Amino acid sequence: MAKTTFLSAGVYTREFDLSFIPAPIPPVGACVIGPTVRGPVLMPTKVASYSEYLRWYGDIFESGSSEDDMQSYKYLTTYAVQEYLRWGDVVTVMRIDGSESQKAYSNIISSGGYHELLGEFGNEFAEVISETSMSFTLQTIGEGESLSVGTSAEAVAASASGSAEIFYETGLSDVDSKFFQIVDSGSLVNSLVDGTRFNIRWEIANVDETRGTFDLYIRRGNDTDTRKVVLEQFSGITLDPNEPNYIIKIIGDQEATIVYDAAGIATIQMSGNYPNRSRFVRVSNVQRNTMNYIRDNELGYKAAYTASLPAETWGVFTGGTDDPDENERYLYTNITRENTQGYNLDPNADDASGYSMYIDALDILSNKDQYDFDLLFMPGIIADQHREVTTRAITMVEDRGDVFLVLDPTSYNQGSGAAIQAADGRNTNYAAFYWPWVQVTDADLGGNYWVPASTQVAGVFAFNDYVSEKWFAPAGLNRGGLDMVVQAERTLTINDRDALYNKNVNPIATFPQNGPVVWGQKTLQKKRSALDRINVRRLLIAAKRHVANTSKYLVFEQNTAETRANFINITKPFFDEAVQKQGIYDYRIIIDERNNTPDVIDRNEMRAQIYLKPAKTAEFIIVDFLVLPTGAAFPIDNDQ
């Protein structure tokens, strides 16, 4: 407000709008980096429930040194996501995979091409569908062999089947056994023999030649026609690019590509015109557009275009591949520097694609404006084994300034000395170590498995934030219990705990009546200060996120007393609440002429200083018992 000069007596009124209320900040949750069974690679994606994670990313896969040695496993990514989402609202999944992984695809045959192929099938069928018989192509958004069923030729044959009886009648027994389950009297239930809940298939239904529309279903690979499991459904879509329900507009055609700037930092670049509304597929091309399918002169539709519509049929995807190969994954207690869950994280190795993938993931996530989260987990990354990736992760969270990193110091079956040595080489208040490893029961795999502590500590942080606030310590019997853990790798003595905690390693203690419990909340900072505790670091992260998200609405406003008053108005409630909820003892916000001098204002800056007195946790409770003689008087209580 401009300065007013009062020249005559009277009553003058002025307005100061201090009621500016920004939009509430949604929960940001954690981020988990690691391999998954399927899903988009290097595309940070938020999921709000474990069932949603299973739908997009899967859980169980097989690995072994030979066909006879195959066993079922889960990636450590899945354990961390599952634990965090028991209490957390949302988690960002960042899938890594090797450079050789490929997306799967399926060419959707047109109704005209469908009838042409039916007349020519016999026991020979085309390796690919020609452009004249193809309506459009679907490509999976994620990479992975689990998205495919069959070879290219078999996928084409299945896609052209219409009703499955055609294959039975033409005697394609090899295709029958691959794709269909034949029951009594040769009748078919349209079930993939090799289909699993990790595969996907597509179906075209309800083709309406009058309107030029059809429905597309993305189905689960192990369903049947009588018990369909539809993962996604797009109804009333068309091949007419002039219509709002044009297939590319409804499903999307964007594809993510990793590009590097002059400094070699990875970022995501999107190609395509329409964002992907499907989590599974994108439309890679439309071979047979039906421009202006419905005529404007009330003569109905263009009959010549009906052959361009897809046939009412179903099909499978092909061409998806994984990297690494299924026989190259070292899992759980077998993790090494050269092979963690199938990826070599030695930057000097001949094949360093695993290392490069983790570095790219961290570089992409460094964009705090694009990707919002306040915790980072990298299960399977071991600090003393994967030093380069660990260092890059610490640098990233420090540069962002709004993320806390949870790490595992050592691989399985290493002593406390190794954990302490790993901590000695780090100095940051943006990360913490937890040790030792823990054993969990996996109902899906039917056994007990040793996993790094970080996979289960993810649930501790989520529970802490659910029942209290981020500035409370995620530790102790009230908030640090590991209720899904069977046992810790080692039962620590009090001397063990003292030695670990003194060296900034948070121990997993075991108590007879309570089981394994997180019994520490130190960061890796060596200097004694308030920021050597996790609760204080997370308080500062929460405060900085709040101030950054609310005060951004003041950017480009006038640098006046009113704007500075608005800053106080929108930031003060957070700190008042932190005082009320035991996060800080006291605070003060200074944003006036003292720190906004004329030269600061002339540089188009507005400066604020926020002084905090963080609340400290009672980690050491000391009780003195004083034995007095019979005639001695007790000290007077403070409240008497």
LINBELRA-V963355 format. One record per residue. N is the residue number from 0. PHI is phi in whole degrees, -180 to 180 (999 if undefined). D_CENTER is the distance of its C-alpha to the mean C-alpha in Angstrom with 2 decimals. Layout:
BEGIN
n = [N/N]
phi = [PHI/PHI]
d_center = [D_CENTER/D_CENTER]
END
This chain:
BEGIN
n = [0/1/2/3/4/5/6/7/8/9/10/11/12/13/14/15/16/17/18/19/20/21/22/23/24/25/26/27/28/29/30/31/32/33/34/35/36/37/38/39/40/41/42/43/44/45/46/47/48/49/50/51/52/53/54/55/56/57/58/59/60/61/62/63/64/65/66/67/68/69/70/71/72/73/74/75/76/77/78/79/80/81/82/83/84/85/86/87/88/89/90/91/92/93/94/95/96/97/98/99/100/101/102/103/104/105/106/107/108/109/110/111/112/113/114/115/116/117/118/119/120/121/122/123/124/125/126/127/128/129/130/131/132/133/134/135/136/137/138/139/140/141/142/143/144/145/146/147/148/149/150/151/152/153/154/155/156/157/158/159/160/161/162/163/164/165/166/167/168/169/170/171/172/173/174/175/176/177/178/179/180/181/182/183/184/185/186/187/188/189/190/191/192/193/194/195/196/197/198/199/200/201/202/203/204/205/206/207/208/209/210/211/212/213/214/215/216/217/218/219/220/221/222/223/224/225/226/227/228/229/230/231/232/233/234/235/236/237/238/239/240/241/242/243/244/245/246/247/248/249/250/251/252/253/254/255/256/257/258/259/260/261/262/263/264/265/266/267/268/269/270/271/272/273/274/275/276/277/278/279/280/281/282/283/284/285/286/287/288/289/290/291/292/293/294/295/296/297/298/299/300/301/302/303/304/305/306/307/308/309/310/311/312/313/314/315/316/317/318/319/320/321/322/323/324/325/326/327/328/329/330/331/332/333/334/335/336/337/338/339/340/341/342/343/344/345/346/347/348/349/350/351/352/353/354/355/356/357/358/359/360/361/362/363/364/365/366/367/368/369/370/371/372/373/374/375/376/377/378/379/380/381/382/383/384/385/386/387/388/389/390/391/392/393/394/395/396/397/398/399/400/401/402/403/404/405/406/407/408/409/410/411/412/413/414/415/416/417/418/419/420/421/422/423/424/425/426/427/428/429/430/431/432/433/434/435/436/437/438/439/440/441/442/443/444/445/446/447/448/449/450/451/452/453/454/455/456/457/458/459/460/461/462/463/464/465/466/467/468/469/470/471/472/473/474/475/476/477/478/479/480/481/482/483/484/485/486/487/488/489/490/491/492/493/494/495/496/497/498/499/500/501/502/503/504/505/506/507/508/509/510/511/512/513/514/515/516/517/518/519/520/521/522/523/524/525/526/527/528/529/530/531/532/533/534/535/536/537/538/539/540/541/542/543/544/545/546/547/548/549/550/551/552/553/554/555/556/557/558/559/560/561/562/563/564/565/566/567/568/569/570/571/572/573/574/575/576/577/578/579/580/581/582/583/584/585/586/587/588/589/590/591/592/593/594/595/596/597/598/599/600/601/602/603/604/605/606/607/608/609/610/611/612/613/614/615/616/617/618/619/620/621/622/623/624/625/626/627/628/629/630/631/632/633/634/635/636/637/638/639]
phi = [999/-70/-69/-112/-102/-93/-105/-136/-67/159/-104/-117/-110/-136/-117/-131/-84/-109/-103/-63/-120/-72/-65/-63/-86/-69/-62/-98/71/-103/-125/-122/-105/165/-74/-136/-68/-151/109/-67/-89/56/-123/-57/-132/-86/-127/-108/-157/-68/-64/-66/-60/-61/-65/-88/-115/74/-142/-97/-143/-112/-151/175/-78/-156/-61/-82/-108/-70/-137/-91/-142/-127/-71/-64/-53/-64/-62/-66/-64/-61/-67/-65/-78/-64/-128/-81/-83/-156/-137/-93/-102/-119/-79/-111/-155/-76/-72/-93/-68/-133/-79/-94/-147/-153/-87/-90/-77/-79/-65/-68/-65/-60/-69/-65/-67/-61/-80/-119/-66/55/-96/-116/-140/-65/-71/-138/-86/-70/-61/-72/-110/-99/-90/-161/-121/-106/-123/-69/-74/-96/-94/143/-66/-65/-82/-105/-139/93/-88/-59/-64/-67/-65/-63/-63/-65/-66/-93/-74/66/-83/-65/-61/-59/-67/-65/-72/-86/76/-81/-63/-66/-75/-55/-69/-78/-110/-123/-99/-95/-116/-50/57/77/-74/-121/-107/57/-123/-75/-62/-93/-73/-131/-71/-95/-80/-130/-138/-123/-144/-102/-141/55/-71/-114/-68/-67/-97/74/-119/-160/-109/-121/-112/-103/-113/-77/-68/-108/-88/-132/-64/-82/-135/-73/-117/-89/-82/-147/-139/-125/-107/65/-88/-139/-99/-89/-66/-88/-98/-66/-99/-57/-55/-70/-67/-81/-94/104/-137/-78/-133/-89/-128/-87/-122/-124/-84/-63/-89/82/-85/-81/-139/-99/-119/-98/-112/104/-101/-128/-64/-78/-92/-95/-85/-109/-134/-132/-90/-84/-166/-118/-81/-130/-65/-115/-58/54/-57/-91/-70/-85/-96/62/-93/91/-98/-86/-61/-65/-86/-63/-71/-81/-65/-67/-75/-75/-155/-136/-161/-125/-107/-143/94/-74/-135/-107/-140/-87/-65/-62/-95/-119/-99/-98/-125/53/-74/-93/-60/-131/-64/-85/-152/-114/59/105/-122/-88/-104/-86/-65/-97/-73/-60/-113/-104/-66/-65/-60/-61/-66/-65/-64/-61/-61/-67/-63/-64/-73/-70/-78/-70/-72/-94/-124/-113/-160/-125/-134/-132/-124/-132/-60/103/-88/-109/-58/-82/-98/-115/-65/-68/-67/-61/-61/-64/-65/-63/-60/-64/-70/-66/-66/-67/77/-135/-137/-111/-105/-110/-130/-108/-76/-137/-77/-65/66/-111/-78/-64/-61/-67/-65/-65/-64/-63/-71/-60/-88/-127/-149/-158/-101/-107/-149/-146/-104/-132/-154/-94/-66/-134/-108/-125/-93/-110/-66/-69/-96/72/-168/-103/-137/-87/-134/-62/-60/-60/-63/-95/-63/-55/-70/-65/-62/-64/-66/-56/-72/-75/-95/-140/-136/-63/-89/-91/-74/-79/-163/90/-70/-80/-132/-110/-68/-106/-72/-94/-92/-76/-163/-86/-59/-138/-88/-85/-83/-65/-67/-60/-63/-62/-64/-66/-69/-65/-106/69/-113/-82/-80/-97/-90/-124/-117/-53/-91/-121/79/-68/-142/-69/-123/-179/-148/-92/-81/-90/-72/-81/-73/-73/-162/-61/-82/-86/-117/-63/-63/-73/-59/-72/-60/-65/-62/-63/-65/-65/-64/-62/-64/-66/-75/-88/-78/-63/-73/-95/-63/76/-83/-66/-85/-126/-61/-65/-66/-67/-67/-64/-59/-62/-62/-91/-98/-60/-57/-61/-74/-62/-66/-63/-66/-64/-102/68/-84/-138/-79/-163/-156/-150/-110/-116/-151/-154/-66/-67/-112/-119/-74/-55/-68/-66/-63/-65/-89/61/-113/-129/-114/-134/-126/-120/-96/-125/-117/-65/-72/-102/-88/-90/-86/-125/-102/-111/-118/-98/-101/-110/-94/-112/-70/-58/-88/-73/-95/-72/-61/-76/-63/-63/-93/-106]
d_center = [46.20/49.28/51.92/54.78/58.45/60.51/64.19/65.72/65.44/63.23/59.98/56.93/53.47/50.15/46.53/43.46/40.21/38.14/36.21/33.32/30.26/26.90/24.19/22.20/18.93/16.07/13.84/11.17/9.56/7.87/5.44/5.59/7.26/9.32/10.94/10.48/13.43/12.63/10.41/10.36/10.82/9.96/8.57/5.66/4.87/5.07/6.36/9.44/10.90/11.01/13.28/10.98/8.48/11.81/12.99/10.54/9.65/12.77/13.83/17.37/18.98/22.42/23.63/27.10/29.81/31.79/31.95/33.72/31.26/28.09/26.00/22.85/19.86/16.23/13.87/13.24/9.45/10.34/12.69/10.56/8.02/11.36/13.15/11.08/10.98/14.72/15.39/12.48/12.05/8.42/5.13/2.59/1.36/4.89/7.49/10.95/14.20/17.82/19.96/21.83/19.22/20.29/19.37/21.62/24.03/26.81/29.92/30.96/34.73/36.92/39.47/42.26/40.90/40.16/43.85/44.93/42.95/44.23/47.73/47.05/44.86/47.17/45.82/44.56/41.56/40.03/37.36/35.77/36.35/38.48/37.63/40.53/39.05/35.36/34.02/30.48/27.65/24.17/21.58/18.26/15.25/13.69/15.84/17.29/20.61/19.42/19.41/23.10/26.24/29.46/30.93/31.39/34.85/33.89/31.06/33.62/36.08/33.78/32.73/36.43/37.39/37.57/38.83/38.42/42.21/42.80/41.63/43.75/46.75/46.44/46.13/42.96/42.62/40.07/37.76/38.66/37.55/34.32/33.14/35.22/36.37/40.13/41.81/45.38/47.80/45.29/43.26/39.57/36.58/34.26/31.84/30.15/31.67/28.86/26.17/23.43/20.65/18.35/20.59/20.84/24.11/25.43/28.50/30.79/32.81/35.22/36.53/38.90/41.36/43.03/39.99/38.22/35.01/32.94/29.86/26.92/25.04/22.05/22.91/21.73/23.59/25.57/26.96/30.56/32.44/33.75/30.38/27.85/24.15/22.99/19.27/19.99/23.36/24.88/28.47/31.44/30.12/32.71/33.46/35.40/33.72/35.83/34.35/31.39/30.00/30.12/27.65/25.81/25.61/24.25/21.74/21.06/21.80/19.45/18.25/16.18/18.17/17.65/20.68/22.11/24.29/27.60/26.09/23.81/20.58/17.95/16.80/15.66/18.66/18.74/21.84/23.24/24.64/22.55/18.83/17.20/17.41/16.60/13.25/15.45/18.31/19.97/23.74/24.86/28.48/31.11/34.41/36.50/36.09/38.49/39.50/41.19/41.20/42.91/46.12/47.21/50.85/50.42/51.28/48.14/45.53/46.01/46.84/46.36/42.63/42.19/41.98/38.92/36.89/34.74/36.46/35.63/34.05/30.86/29.36/26.82/24.73/25.78/25.09/21.56/21.46/19.34/19.72/20.72/23.43/23.24/26.05/24.57/21.82/22.68/20.75/20.89/24.15/24.99/22.44/24.37/24.11/24.79/22.56/19.36/17.97/19.86/19.25/21.97/20.90/24.47/24.74/28.39/27.92/29.28/25.89/23.42/20.73/18.31/19.10/18.88/15.43/14.09/16.32/15.16/11.47/12.88/15.29/12.97/10.99/14.53/15.05/14.94/16.42/13.67/10.45/11.00/9.85/12.50/11.40/10.13/10.26/11.23/12.83/15.62/16.45/19.86/21.51/24.99/24.05/21.48/23.15/22.35/18.55/18.88/21.23/19.09/16.15/18.79/20.28/17.13/16.50/20.27/20.53/17.92/19.63/17.08/14.61/15.66/14.88/15.46/17.14/19.38/22.84/24.38/24.13/25.64/29.35/29.82/31.96/31.46/33.30/30.56/27.96/30.40/31.06/27.39/27.28/30.56/29.06/26.46/27.23/24.58/23.81/20.13/19.33/20.58/21.55/21.78/24.24/25.30/23.22/23.19/23.88/22.08/23.35/21.28/22.91/21.28/22.75/25.83/26.14/25.37/23.14/22.91/19.52/18.88/19.12/15.77/14.10/16.39/16.68/13.13/14.96/17.85/16.14/14.71/18.24/19.95/18.37/19.09/22.74/23.64/22.32/20.22/23.62/24.57/24.38/21.64/24.46/27.65/28.82/27.71/24.02/23.45/24.24/22.32/23.50/21.63/23.17/26.46/27.71/27.05/28.10/30.99/32.80/33.30/36.63/37.07/38.19/34.99/32.94/35.23/34.99/31.18/30.80/33.50/31.50/28.19/26.56/25.38/27.02/26.04/29.41/30.88/33.37/35.58/35.00/31.36/29.71/27.10/26.12/24.38/27.57/26.74/24.82/25.84/24.03/25.22/27.69/31.21/33.23/34.08/32.80/30.85/27.66/27.97/26.45/22.80/23.77/25.58/22.92/20.38/23.25/23.68/20.02/20.18/23.58/22.67/19.72/22.18/24.96/23.02/21.61/24.98/27.41/25.98/28.10/31.13/30.61/33.69/35.62/39.05/39.29/41.70/42.29/40.80/37.45/37.40/38.26/35.33/33.04/34.46/34.24/30.51/29.49/32.06/30.67/27.58/29.94/32.39/29.77/28.75/32.46/32.83/29.85/30.98/28.53/31.37/35.13/35.99/35.01/36.73/35.71/38.10/37.99/41.56/44.37/43.95/40.74/41.09/44.35/45.90/44.72/41.08/41.43/43.11/40.03/38.00/36.18/35.70/35.18/34.30/34.46/32.89/34.48/32.75/34.10/31.10/31.85/32.18/31.33/34.18/33.21/36.87/39.10/42.70/45.39/49.04/51.57/55.09/58.02/61.06/64.69/65.98/67.70/64.90/63.33/59.58/57.99/57.59/54.05/52.45/52.59/56.25]
END
